[in-house]
């Protein structure tokens, strides 16, 4: 306890009945909660951060080994951030295999999903490094998609009103592994391919089909 009757720390212990083992709460000098740590029976630990009594962050950590399924989750850490009104603004998930997934929200509407994978492909296939999706904050419809691969190539897709309008493939590799093109751009109308497609070749020529 702190000064007077203001609690600075409270701890609850559970022996058997609940799905948690221990809950610890921290308070400031005015008695407002600032942090709550919950240890669950399944090995997950949840940490909640509060500002002026409003939860601004929730961190979930999986303390079980990923080599012991089915008890272990496939994620290692989940971080959720909230604004002053309690609305979710960000969600970051870190997985046991090194991949991550970031989601951003505006007024409760998801506007971005970005997945990253830093592990190298073991079989020489086009394993991805980044997958990114952008969404309209009003309609929630996808406006842009990006795929970046381990081999240096990438694919971008552009949307209007949920319909694909443009497709851009880029080859950023050099040397013997490069294709004979730098990028291929395809335009669409109402989701259908238009008669015009543009290819920029590696050689000082260009082809219009």
Secondary structure by P-SEA (a helix, b strand, c coil): ccccccccbbbbbbcccccccbbbbbbcccccccbbbbbccccbbbbbbbccccccbbbbbbccccccccccccccbbbbbbcccccccbbbbbccccbbbbbbbccccccbbbbbbccccccccccccbbbbbbccccccccbbbbbcccccbbbbbbccccccbbbbbbcccccccccccbbbbbbcccccccbbbbbccccccccc
